[in-house]
């Protein structure tokens, strides 16, 4: 019988303290709301800056790679053309 009373007492205590904290007024005021808004704005600006930085770096590297690829293809094409023409007489206009 004592266990049942102890369990009931414990359950009642949990409900009373739990409910009292649920109805407690919030301690945050307008000042804290403004601080939170400022912090969120700062974090959003940081995230945007990091995203732009990442995109810029990616675009730079893609452009660099494309330029090198075009350079190498042009060089190979020139060598191929030189090898094709080599040994043939030049048709010089007179």
Secondary structure, 3 states (H helix, E strand, C coil): CHHHHHHHHHHHHHHHHHHHHHCCCCCCCHHHHHHHHHHHHHHHHHHHHHHHHHHHHHHHHHHHHHHHHHHHHHHHHHHHHHHHHCCCCCCCCC
